[in-house]
């Protein structure tokens, strides 16, 4: 089995965990998103769940991989911007 679907399932599970236990993500989300941290936790959870599901399905895998790259860029820019 390819590693990408396994990584997708793990990413989707992590995304769902943002809703089940949002407090687990506050410490890592607050520095990058100090305003409305809980809203960003749920937004990130939604994005991670969608990308993870996309990585599992072969028909959407390329699109989801592009989404992962964009999402990582978004997180990096947000983290750098919040440190200024």
C-alpha angles and dihedrals in degrees: 000000000000119000094229096071090047090050088047092053090049091049091049091049090050089049091053090048088063087070099038096047109011092164089069089066100044096089094053096038101046097067093055095035108029094163117067092357095173092053089053091049089057092043092051090046091053092049093047093048092050094046091047093052089047091054092053095056114071092213093060101031098103092048091048092049089055088049091052090054091050092046092051089050090051092051093048094049091047092050093048093046093051092054093060 
